[in-house]
Structure formats: structure tokens, C-alpha cells
Amino acid sequence: MKNPRRLLHHTLSLLLVLLLQAPTAQAQSSIELRTGNDILAGNSRSDDLYTAGLALTYEFQNTNLNGRRLGRGFATFEENLFTDREAGQRFDETWFLLGRRLRRGNTNYSVYAGAVRAGRGVFGERAQNAVHSVIGDEDVNLEYVEGNQHFAVLGAALRTDLAFGRGWSLQTRVEGRVAQGFKQWLSLGVDGSWQLNRWLEVFASIGARATWAEYDLLEPWTEPLDLTAEVGVALKERLVVSWTQNEYGTGMGHLSLAYRVPVKLRTGDR
């Protein structure tokens, strides 16, 4: 790919323009911080491959000048740490995404675009070794891949109500992401949730994921097609603890923790 830095700069500039131009009269917003790790998940290659991740998502409600809702917009920063102890190398994948969620009939739609950088990330090895020092584990000192590469990203997801009742719901899910030259994936599944009381929700999903990786260090460890699963609990729709299987396309399990904070903003009319 020629001049990847310019491509990344133009992509992020376009996303920033779209964000600033979104006509917003009032924003009902939230910020979600999520982290994941495979140390306790019982993998055969414990603390290797996709070892940890950190994501920050800002979600906001947009309206147009006439007050008609255009859906919820969101901006995401996500960084996943990948190590290959056998090869003695590592890289971080850092995602910058901007998108919108819409609901039409009984289906929720999400579309987004952005860029991903593969190489040395924002947190990377330093964050991993900081966690290891807290839990008393050894530092991970692997050589980063040479250079950084940048790829444009497009993605979409559809979730359709299949059945629902008092306190429970069932949805079908189709989701895909394309980062040409890095990796692409497509997943299908069924998601269920049960509101046990006003404090506690239990959720689970089962499905399958097809993954195509073109990045040299990632390609040998990618499962072309494998089952996916998730089970977790949410406390007051804010604190979420979950276990996922094959979330990244490597056939491994991860534990994750997320916390969502509602943010009330008021902006002037445009």
C-alpha cells in the first residue's frame, strides 16, 4: 500500500469531519471502557496470541435540525495485543472507528468506518508488563515487528429480534469487518438475554465465525472457521463481566470486564 501514513491521515480527517458535522441538538451519551485478557481463560497457549485488549467507546444520540432521530453515533478506540512466543515477535493492532446505530422495524443496524494500525501501539508491551508486575508474573520481552502498517476499515452488523417476552429476548446476529491487507471476518449467531431483576441481567450467545488473515504474523494462528460463544452478566447495565470463545478468530477464550458511564451533554442548536 503506497503512502500508508497519508491514507491513515485522510481517513481519520474524514471521520472527524463527519463527527463534527453531525447535526446534534441534544446528546444522550455514554462512555464505555472495556478490557480483556486470556491469562485466566484456560487456553492451551496461555498468555499468548491475543493476550489482552483495551477499548474505549463514546456513544451519543444525534438528531437533525428538524428533530428527527438519525440513530446513535459512536466512536471507538481499541487496542489488542498480539504475541507469538514461538517466533519471538509481537505486534499491537490499534483501531479507530466511527459509526452509527439505527433501528428499523425489528432490526438494529450498525455501520462504521475507520483505520487500523498494525505494529507498535499506544499501550502495548508496557501495559502488559505493568499487569504482569501486579499479578507477580514475568515480563514479556519480545521484539516488535519491523515498521507500522495502516489499513482502512469498513464494518457492519445486523441484529434482528427473533422472539421476546417479559424480561427476556432472543436475536439473530450477522456481523462483518473488512481491513483489506490485514484481516477480514464474518460472524453469525443467536444472542439471548434474561433480565433477572432490575439489577442483574444474564446474557449468552452461540454462533460461528469465518476469519481471513493476510498479516504475516497473524495468518498462521487464524482459524478459518470455528464456533463462537459468549456468556456473561451485567449489573445495572453498567458493569459487565463476560467470557468469550473465539472472539478474535484464533479459537481461544478470553475474559473481559466493561464499565459504562452515562454522560449528559447539552449542545447548542445549529
N, C-alpha and C positions, 0 to 999 in steps of 0.2 A: 504494500500500500504506500503510495507516494505521499510524502509530507504529512505524516500522521498527526503531528502537533497542530498543524493548521486545521485539519479535519476536526480534531477534538475542540479546538478553539471556536470554530464556526458552529459546531453542534451545540456547545454549551451557550454560545451567544444567542442562537436561535431559541433555545429553551428559555433563556432569561427573558427575551423579548416577549415570548408567548405568555410567560408568567406575569410580567408587568402589565401586559395589555389586557389580561383577563378582567372584564368589567365587573367589579365587585362592590356591591353596596354594603353588605354586611357579611362577615366571615364567622362561621361557627367552626372552630378549628380544633385540632388536636395534634400533639406531638407524641410519637411512639419510639421508644428506644428498645432495641432487641439485641440479644447476644446469644450465641450458641457455641457448644463445644462438644467434642466427641470423647473426652477423657473418661467419662463415667458411663458411656453407652455400650460397652462390651463388644467393641469391634475387634476383628482379628488383627487389624493393623492399628492398634490403639494410638491415639495422638499422632496420626499420620494422614496423608492426603488432605482432605478438607478438615483441618483441625479445629478451626474456630472462625467465628464471624461476628460482625458488629453492623447494625443497621439503624439509621435514624430516618424516620418518615414524618413529614409535616403534611397534614391533610386539612383542606379548607373548603368551605361551602361558597360557591360562586353564584351570582345572579347577574342577569344582563340589565341594561338600563331600564327596561320595562318591568323588571321584577320577575321575569320568567326564569326558573331554575335551569341551569345548564349542567348540573351534576357536581359532584365533589372532585376538586382538583387535588393532586398530591405531588410532592417532591420527595425523592428518596436518595439518601447516600448510603451505600452498602459496601462493606469491605470483607472479603472472605480470604482466609489464609490457607495456602496450599503448600504442603511439604512432600517431598519424595525422598525419604531417608535412604532408600537403596541407591538412588542416583546422586545423593548428597547435594540436592538443589531444592530451591523453593521459589515461589512467586506469590504475589498478592493480586487479587482481582478486585478493582475498585470501580463501582458502578455509580453513575449519576443519572437519575431517571426523573422525568416529569410527565405526568399523565392526568387522565380524568376518568372518573367512575360515573356511569349513567345507569338509570333503571328504566326499562321499557317493558310494560306488561309484567310478566312474572320472571324476567331475566335481568340480571345485573351485568353490565358490560364495563370492562376496563381496557383502556388503550394507553400506551405510553411510548416514549422515545427517549433516547439519551446516548450515552457513551460509556464504554468500559475501558479501563487501563489495566493491562497485564504487565507485571514487573514488580517494582518496589512501591509499596503502598504508603498510605499516610501513617498507619499504626504498625502493621506487620510484625516483624520479629521482636521489636521492643515490647509490644503489648503482650505477645505470647510468653516471653520470658518473665515479664512482670507477674503474670498469673502463676507461672511455674514457681517463682520465688515465694509467693504467698502459700501455695499448697505443698511446698517442700520438694518439688520435682526438679530435675536437672534442666539447665538451659538448653535450648535448641539452637545450635550454631551451624547453619547450612549456608552455602553460597547462593546468592540470588542469581536468577537467570540474567544473562547479559542484555542490557538495554530494556527499554519500556516500549510496549506496543499499544496502540489505541484503535478501538473498533467502534463503529456506530451500532446502535441497538434499537430494535423495534420489538414490541411485545403486545399481547392482548390476552384477555381472559373473559370467559362467559360462564356465569353461574345461573342455573335455571331452577326455580322451585319445582320439586318433584312431588312432595307431599308435606303437609304440616298439620299440626294440631295444637292443643293447649300446652304450651311450654316446650314444644319440640318442632323440629323442621328437618327436611331432607332435601338436598340439592344435588344436581349433576354439575360437573365442572369440566371445562375444557380450557387449557392454558398453554401458551407457547411463547417462546422468545427466540429472536434471531440476532446474533452478533457475528456476521459473516467474517470468516477467517479465524474466529476464536472458538465459539461453540453455539449450537442450537439445540433446543429441546421442545418436546411436546408432551403434555401430560393429560390424562383423562381420569376421572374418578367420581366417586359419590361421597358427599360430605353430610354428616349428621350432627345436630346439636340438641342438647336437652337442658333446659333451664330448671334446675332442681329447686331453687328458691330465688329470692331477689338478690342474693349474694353470690351464688355459685352456679356456674354453667359448666357442663361436661361436653366435649366435642370429640369427634373421631372421623377419620376418612380412610378410604381404601381406593386404590387405583393402579395405574401403570404409567411409566414414563419412558419415552424414547429420547436418547441423547446422542448427538453427533458432535464430537470434539475435533478441532483442527489444530489446536495449540499443541506444540510438540510435547511438553512436559505433562499435559493433561490427558492426551489421547490414549496412552496405554492403560489408564486406570478407569476409563469411562465404560459403563455398562450400556450397550446399545439399546437394550430393552429389559426393564426389570419392574417388579411390583413396587408400589409406594404405599406408605401408611403413616398415619399420624393419630395420636391420642393426647388429650390434654385437658386442663381445667382453667377456667377464667374466674377470677374473683372480682366482683363488682364491675366487670367489663374493663378493668384497668390492669390488673396483674395476671399474666398468662404464663403457665408452665406447660411445656409440651415435649413429647418425644416424637421424632420423625425418622422414617426409614427411606433411604434413597432420595433425600431432598435435593442433593446436588448431582445425582446421576452416577455416583460411584458405588451404589449398593450398600452404603454404610449408614449407621444410625447416629443421631445427634440429639442432645438435649438442648432446649432453648428456653430463655426467660425474656419476657417482654413486659414493658410498663408503659401505659398510655396516659397522658396528661391532657385533659381538656383545656383549651385556650380560648378565651373570649376576646375577640378583637372587634373594633369598630373603625371602619374607614369611611372617608367622605365620598359622597356621590360624585360620579364623573359626568 
